[in-house]
Amino acid sequence: MQSKVNSLLSKFSKSDQGPLPKEEWDSGYQAQFLSQIREVFADGTVNLHLAVYLPRAEQAPDTFSVEVNATQQWQPLNPPDNEHPYWWLELEGIAEGTQLQFRYKKSGQTWQTIAPINDLMSRYEQIYIPALRHQWKYDPPATNHGRVLLETTLEGLLAGYKAGKYAPNNLEEGLANQSLANRILKTDIPGCIGELGVDEIMVPVVSSVANRSDLNPKYNYLTYNFVDLDWQIGTPQEFKQLVDRFYREQIQIIPDLIFAHQVYKPFPGSMDQIEGLDEGFVDHQAYLFRDYGTWMFNLAIPEIRRMLIEKLVCFIKKYRLKVIRIDYIDGLILQYSNRDYNYAEQFLRELKAELRQACPELITLGETFEVSQNEVVQDFIDVFYAPMGFSIVEELYKPVGKREHHLAPNIDFIANHVRNVVQSQRPEAVYAQLHDETWYCPHIMAGRPHVNWAYGGHPAQLAKNQGDELVEMGSLHNHRLLDYVRRTVRNAEALTMFIAKSRYMFTPGVDSLSLGALDEPEQWKVTWEEVPASQLKTWQQTGLSARTIYHFHEQHRRHMVALRNIFRHYTKLEGGTDQPLVFPEMHHCNGLASLIAIFRRSHFSKEESLLITFNLGTQTFEGEQTYELPAPEGFFGRWEVLFDGEAVATVSQRYLQQFQTCEPYSQGTVLETRQGEYSNIANVIPLKIGARSLVILRYQGD
């Protein structure tokens, strides 16, 4: 009786105040199959639309009952009808933070807990009414130039920042009391990421079984509740604040969304445990299924497809996202590959149609390899995962004993690979290594068994494995091993970066020269600065001082930031379409000299065309022995030096000068094309370039 009185009083007070303007809290997207807030009031209460779908049970509504507990007593939901193919109820005056409990039963049986997929807020099986109010201050960043994407985790960024000062110590107290989003908002992490020459961070944020205070990064991909914000990340209101803070720095958060599979029995009442139905949420016949203790949705039921589509669109709209990453699309399509009709394809068709209607500006970044030629997949994905750096890494990090020449890679092989890559016409996000390649992954191993040296560790570890062989052979002095590693990593990433037309992806281990593998203890923490103690000890064993090791790492960080900023600045995209205006070409290849040059022809401005030359061998070209690099046809005259890999910051000069292989160009030096003295070519650029180094030139005109 008292609850009815409270509800009436709430209605009277709301009639005076009225609901808050929708622009203060609403995403503008109304779901049908999900429980969702429909009105918000200044006193912190909301009106709710509750929805619980039981597969095929709407065909026999009298057989099942569904109830909710929102006011200290159980209330029945209305059974399905012509307008509602699910159990439903409208609730008014419910306070934000209220926990909702749901249960169902089949006639003659006992009540069972159910935690339905919803558009509210969840912590495992516990469902709460979220606070949604947030005044957005910043617009999503524009995409008029090449994008640099850092694949990482929010918890990894926080744990490595300022020696973990702001990171949680444990799950029970640390994250229960203060979310990751709130903790990051107390730092300058967004600003620091911007200083790294990064436009986008791709992070797993959906509900998973991971302990984000002491992470096993693989657990981030064992998800539940289908595209639901993980409670450890924060509340919807806190995550909105975090997205807005990154927008202030012109950085886009790209959620890494996993919905090809869900973890099995994560808590009582999960979708895979619903009993008594003729058909359930689980597809028990999923084909070519990677079983990580997970299951896949029964997409043959239209209402399940619709529920999942609404859930995904709600997530995108709520956080004003402009780019999402969809994990393992291959698994989704292959799920139905041995059946007469592929309902996964139907799901993607319907999802794409809804996205085009509700989120027309959204960019879908999709991971697919085996089914990349599928027409439905090609229509669904806007930007394809493109591991174009795989072949580069395989050749540059190849064991010395497998090389044709132990001191240099096969230049012709790399040149042919570049020629093939730059011909691709599809939009691509290009990378050399991401998380799957930097930890032990049996599926990567099965797919690339003949090149096991090219994955399973951070880039620096793969380069060190090769360098150790050279040291043992006597072809590389031990104290030059770190210099060799940083040059090799820089070349592999820069080669990958500059064959990209619009988007390049990398992991934090590239900049920090991390050793080991991502799934080893403590490796999930991002190393922002300095050198970890274990890594320092490894390099000290090569005869280097701690200060020299430090300056090597800092100089490498400076170089990688400079390279990314050059890529960003000189890779223009067409406004409104995001089509690239820069087209890479394989310009020059000299296997004997171990030189390769990539020309990036700019259709935005001829004077923004770049020529990137890599010396992948041990010979230095300088003085009277400069290299006569043929100028691209029609680009004769002046070329400005933007970057020289031999350059060292003044603060590091004392420690690293001995490792320079030639005197570097000063930034801004202008080179003139001339008649070749040795090559008998009319227009060459006389280029000075160090061993295992690179030089970037910008065309200035004639």
N, C-alpha and C positions, 0 to 999 in steps of 0.2 A: 504494500500500500504506500509506504514511504517513498519508494522509488518512483511510483506513478506521480506523487505530489511533486517530487523534485523535477521530474520531466516536464510537468505542467508549468512550474515556476520558470524553468529554463526557457520554455517556449515563449512565455510572456515577456521575459527580459530580452529575448532575441528579437521580438517583434518591435521593441523600442530601438535597439541598437542596429539591427540588420546585419547581414553577413559582411565580412571584409571584402573589399574589391578583389576580384580574382587575380588581377595582375600581381598582387602581393604574395600569392602562394600557389596558384594553379598553373599547371603545365599547358593547359588548353586541350588536353586529350582525355576523352572519357572512355573508360573500358566498360565492357559488358560482363565479362566472365570473371572479373576480379573484384574483390572487396576494395573499395576506394573512398576517399574523402570527397564529399560533394559540396560542402560549405564549411567555412571557417569563421569563427567569431572572435571578437576582441578579448573576451574573457577566457580564451584558451580552450573552448569547447568546439566540437565539430559535429556535423551531420554526416552520417555514413550510409553508403550503399554496400550491403554485404552480399557476396555471391560465393556459393560453393557448388562446384560441378563434380558429379560422380558419373564416370563414363557409362553411357547407355542407360543409366538408372532413370533418366527422365521419361523413358518409355514405360516405366512401371512406378510412378511417383508414390503410390500408396504403399509400396513395399518398403520404402526407406523413410527414415526420419533424420533430420539434421537440426542441431541446436547450437546456440552460442551463449556464452556467459560473458557479459560485458558490465553487468550491474549487480554482481554478487548473487545472481540467480540465472538459471538456465531459461532461455527463451527459444521457442521453435521458429525455424525459418519457414517461410512459405514454400510449398512444393512447386515444382516446375509447372508452367502454364504456357499458353501460346506465345506470350511476350517474353517469358523468361525460361529458357531451357536449362535451368539450374535452380537450386534452392536459394532463396533471396529474402532480404529483410532490409527495411529502412530504419535506421536508428538516429535519434536526435539528442543533442546536448551531451555528448560523450566527451569527457575531458581528455586532452592530449596526454599521452603517457599511459592511458588505460590499457591493461592487458586484455586481450580477447582470447577466449578458449572455445574451440569447436569440437563437437563430437557427432557421431552418426551411428545408426544401427539399422540392421535389417530386421523385418518383422520376426518376432520370436527369438531374437538373439540379443546379446548384451551390447551396451554402448561401447564404442571404440573411439579413441582419440584420433583426430584428423587435423593436420596443419596444412590447410589449403594454400596454394600459390595465391599471392595477393599483391596489391599495390599499396601496402602499408609499411610496416617495419618489423623485421623478424630477428630473433636471436635463437638460432636452432628452431625448436618447435614453438617457441614463445612468440606471439604476435602482439604488437603494440600499435597504438595510435600515434603517428609521428607528428612533430611540429614541422610545418612546411614553409612557414613565412620566411622570405628572404628577399631583400631589395637588391636586385642585380645591379652592380656598379659598372661592369665592364662587358663589352661585346666580345664574342669569340674572335680570335685573331684572323686577319685576312690571310689569304694564301696566294700572294702574288709573286712569291719567289720559291726556290727550291727548299724543301723541308728536310730537316735533320731530326730523326726520331731516335730517342734513347729508350731501349727496352730495359726495364728495371722493375723494382717493387717499391712501394711507398715505405714499407717497413725497412727495406735495405737502405734507402736514402736516409732515413731517420737514424738508423742504428750506427751508420758510419759518420754522421755529422757531429762535429765537435766532440769526438770521442764517445759518442752515445749519450751525451748529457741530457738530451730530451727524450730518449727512447725508453720504452717501458721495460721494467725488469722481469715481469712475468705476466702471464695471461690473466690470472685470477684477480690480482690487485691492479697491476699497471694499466692494462687495457680496459678492465672493468670500470676503473675510475676516470680514465681519460683516453679518448680515442686517438688513433693515429692522425686523423685529420686535425683535431684540436692541437695535438703536439706539434705538427708541422706548421700550423698557423702561428705558433710562437717563435718560429725560426725564420731565417731568410733563405730557406731551401729553394723556393721558387725563383728568387733573384739569382742565387748561385747557379742554378741550372741554366738560366738565361745567359749567364756569363760564359758558359761552356760552348756556346754556339749551337744551342738545341732549341728546336721549335715545338717538339712534341715529346711527351713521355708516354710510353705504353706500359700500363701496369695492370695486374690482375686485382680486381676490387670486388668480385662477386663472392657470395657466401661459400666458404670452403671449410675443410676440416683442419686447415693449417693453423698452427700456433704462430701468430705473427710477431710475438715477442722473442721467439727462439726458433727461427724458421727452418723447416725443410722445404725448399722452394718447390719441390715436386708436389707437395700437398696443396699448393695454391690451385692446382688443376683438378683436385678432387672436390667437386662442387655440389651444392644442393640448392633447392628452391629456385632454380632456373633464373639466372640473371637478377639476383637479389643483392643489394648492397650488403657486404659483410659487416656485421655489428662491430668488429674490431676496427674497421676503417672509420666508422662513425655513424651518426644519425643522418637521415636525409638532409636535414638543415645544415649540419656540419660539413657534409660533403659538398653541398651547394657553395658554402663559404670557401671551401678549398678550391673548387673549380674556378670560382670568381677570382680568387687570389692568383691563381696561375694565369688567368686571362689578363690580369693587370700587367703581367710580364710578357704578354703575347705568346703564351705557351698553352698548347692544347693538351688536355689529358685524354688519352685514348684508352678506354677500358678494354682489357683483354677478356673477351666474353667466351665462355666455354659452355656450349649447350648441346654438343653432340652426345655427351654422356653425363650422368649424375651419379654421385656416390651412393652405394647400397646401404640402406637402413642407417642413416645418420642420426636419427632420433625417433622416438615413438610418434606414430602418426604421419610419417613421411609418405609421399605419394606412392612409393613402391610397396607399401605395406597395407594398402586399402584392400579389404577382403569382402567377399560376398557378392561381387559383381561378375556378370557374364564376361565382360571385357574390362581390363584395367588400364592404368597409365603406362604399364611396362610392355615393351615389345619383346616378347620371349623368343622371337625368331630372328633377331638382329644378326646380319651376316657380316663376315670379316670384321668382327667386333674386337677392338682392343680392350680386354677385360682388366681394368685396374681395380676390381671390386666395385664396378659401376654398372649402370643399366641405361637403356635408351628409351625415349618416349615412343608410345604407340601413335604414330602420326597418321594411321589409317582412319582415325576418328576425327572428323572435321572440327568438332568442338574443342578437342585438345589442341589442334593446330591453332585455332582462333585464340584460345587462352594464352598460348605461348607467344603468339604474335603481339597480342595486347600487352603482355608483360614486358616484352622487349621495347616496344614503342613507348610505353610509360617510362621506362628507365631512361631512354634517350631524351625524351621531352622534359622530364623532371630536372635533369642536370644540364640542359642546353648543350648537349654534345653535338659536335659536328663531324667527328670521325670515330668509328668503332672498329675493333678488330675481331673477326669471327674465327675461332680456333677450329682446326681439323674438320673442314668441310668435306674432305674425302670420306671420313667415317660416316657422316650423315648420309651422303649419297650411296655409299656402299652398303649401308644398313638394309636397303631394299633391293640390292642388285640381283638377288637370286629369286625375285618374285615377279609376278606378272605385271604389277603396276608399282612404280616407284613413288611412294607417298612423300618421301623426302623432297623429291623434285617439286611435288605439288605444294609442299610447305614453303619452299623457297620462292615459288611463284607468288603465292599469296602474301608472303612476308614482304617481298620486293614491291608488290603493288601497294601494300599499306604504307611502306616507307616512302614511296614516291608521293603518296597522297598526304601523309602526316608530317614527313621530314624531308622535303624535296632537296634540301641542301646537304643532306647527310652523305658522307663518303664511307663506303664499306671497304675496309681493308681485309682481304680474305686469304687464309692459308689453304692452299690446295695444290696438289702435285699430280696424284693419280687421275683425278677427274677434272683437270683444268680445261680439257677440251669439251666438256659437257656443255651444251648450249644453255641450259638453265643456270648452271654455275657461272658461265661467262656473262650472262645477263645480270646475275645477282651481284657479282663482285665489281666494285668500281676500280680498285687498285689491287693488283695481284702481288702476293709474296713472290719475290724473285731472288733466289739464292745465287745470283750471278757471280758472287765472290767465291763460291765453292771451288770452281776449277782453278782460280787464282791461288787460293789457300792450299789446295792440293799440290800445286806445282811449287809454290814458294816455300812450303814447309816440308816438302818431300824429303825422306831420309836420304842422306848423302849417298849411300850405297845404291840407291835406285835412280840417281840422277845420271844424265849423260855426261855432264861435267860437274864434278863435286863442288866447285866454287860458285856455280851460277845455275839458275833455272833454265829451262828450255824456252827461249824467247819466242820462237816461232809458234809454239803451242799456245802461249799466252796471247800473242797477237791474233791468232786465228780465233781464239775464244772471244776476244774483244770484238772482232769483226762480226761474229755471229750475234753477240749480245746487242750491239747497237742497232741491229736491223729489226729488233722487236718493235711492234706497233702498239702493243697493249700497254695501258698504264701500269707501272710497276714500282714497288718499293724494294730497293736493291740492298742486299746485305751479304756479308761474308760469313759471319757467325752470329747466331742468337742463342737463346738459352738451351735449346735442344742440342746444339753443337758444343756447348761448353760444359756439359755434364755427361755422365754415362747414360745413354739412351739406347736400349736394345733395338728399337725400330730404326734409328739412324744407322746403327751398326749393320742391321740386316739389309738396308737399302744401299749402303756404300761399303761393302766388306773389303773391297780391294784398295781402299785409301784410309785405312784405320789410323794413320798418322794425322789426319786432317780434322779430327773432332775428338770430343771427350775431354777437352781441357781449354783453359783460357788461351787466347792468342799468344800471349807471351810464353806460356808453357810449351805450346807447340813449336814456337821458334827456338826456345831453349833446348828442346829435345834435339833439334837439328844442329844447333850450335855446339852442344856437348859432343856430338860426333866429330865435328870439325876440330874441336880441341883435342880429342883423343887421337886424331890423325896427325896432329901437329900443324894443321892448316889455319888455325886460329889461336892466338894467344889467349890464355885463360882470362887475363884482366880486361880483354876486349869483348868478352862474351856478352855483357850487358849492353854494350854499344851495338853489337850485332843484333841482339834481340829487339831493341827498340827500333832500329832501322828496318828490320824485316817486318815487324808489326805495322809500322808506319807505311811501308810500301804496299803491303797487302790491303790495308784499309783505304789508302788513297787511291789505289788502282780501282778498287770496288766503287768508291765514292764518285770518281770522275767519269765512270761509264754510266752513271745514273742520270736520267733525264729530269726527274722531278723530286724523288724522295730517296734518302739514304738512311739505313738503320744500323745501329751498333749497340754494344753493351758496355757497361761501366768498366769492365776489365781491360778494354782497349786502352783507355787513358791511364789507368793505374798500373799497367803492365803486371796485372795479377798473375800469380803462379798457381798451379794446382787446377782444380775443377770447381765449378759452381756449386755442386752438391756436396763438397767437402765441408767439414765444420768451420763456421765463421765466414765462409766464402760468400754467403748471401749478403753480407754487409758491404755497402759501397765504400770504397776507399777514396775519400774526397781529396786528401792531401797526405803529405808525408809518405812513409813506407812502413808497412806492417813489420813487426819485429821478426817474424819467421822469414819474411822475404829479405829483410836486411841481412839476416844471418847467412842466407843462401848466397847473396852477392858478395858479402865480405870474404867468403871462402875463396873467391876468385882473385883476391888481393886488392880489392878496392876499399877505400876508406868510406866511412859512413857518410861524410859530407859529399863525396863524389857520387855515391849512390843516390843520395837525396837530389842532387842537382841533375843527374841523368833523368830521374823521374819527373822533376819539375819542368825540365826542358822538353821532354816528350809531351807532357800535358800542354805546354804552350804551343807546340807545333800542331798537335791534333786540333786544338781550338782554332788556330789560324787557318788550317786547311778547311775545316768545316765552315768557317765564316766566308772564305773565298767561294766555296761551293754555293752557299746560300745567297751571297750577294750577286754572283754572276750567273745564277740559274734562274732566269725569269720565266714566269708563267703568265699565260694570257688571262686577263681579267674576265671573270664570269664563267670561264670554261675550265680553268686550271690546266689547259693544254700547254705542254712545254714549248718554249721558244728557243731552246738550246738543244743542239743535236751533236752528240759525240761521234767522232770518226776515228778509226784506226789510221793514224797518219804516217808513222814511220817505224820501221823495225830493222834492227841490225843485230843478228844473232852473234856475230863475231865480237862485237863490242858490248853485247848484253844491254843494249839500249832499246827503249820503246817509247813512242810519243803518241799521245792522244790529243786530238784537236777538237775543241768544243766550239762549234760554229754557232754564233748567236744570231738569231733572226730578229732579236729585239734591237740590237745595235751592233754593227760590225766591230766597233771598238770595245765591245765586251766579250769578244771571242778570246778563248784561252788556249794555250799550248802547254800541255803538261808532259814533261820528259822525265822518264825514270831510267836511272842507271842501276841495273840489278846485278851488276858484276863487281869485280874488285879493282878495275882500272879507273884511275882518275884522269879527267880531261881538263887541262888548264895550261896557261902560258902559251907556248908555241904549239901545244898539242890540244888546243880547244877542239871541240867536236863540231863539224860542219853539218848542222841540222837543216835539212831542206825546209824552206818556208812554205806554208800552204799556198796553193795557187790563188793569186788575187790578194794575198795578204803580205805584200812586200813593203818594206819601209821600217818603221820603228816598233820595237817590242819592249814593254816595261816588265822588269822583274818584280813579281808580287811575292814570291816565296823561294827561298833557297834552303834546302834541308841541311846545309852545313852551318847555317847561322846559329849563333848561340847568344843568349841574353847576356848583357854585361855582368850581371850578378853571378852568372855561372861560368864566365870565361876562364877564370882562374883554374877551375876544376876540369873543364871539358875541352879546353883548347887543344890538348895533346891528342884528342880523339878525332879532331877535324881532319878530313882527308884532302881538303884544299881550302884556300881562302874564299870565303863566301862573298857573293854579291851583296852590296847594300840594297836594301829595299828601295825600289824606285829607279834603280839603274836602268838606262835605256840602251838597248842593243839595236844595231842597224843591220839590215840584210845587206849582203854583198856577194860578189862573184866568188865562188868557191876556189880555193887554192889547190886543193888536193882531190876534190870530188868532181871537178869539172861540171858543177851545177851552177846555174846562173844566179840564183837567189838562195843563199844560205844564211842561217843565223849562227855566228861563231859563239858556241856555247861552252861555258866552263861548268863542269858538273862533277861532284865528288862521287866516290865509290858508294854503292848501295844507297844512293841519295836521289833526290828529285828536285827539279826546278820548274816553277810555274811562271809563264810569261803571258802578258795581256797585250793584245794588238792595239797600237796607238794610232795607226794610220800611216800614210805615205807622205 
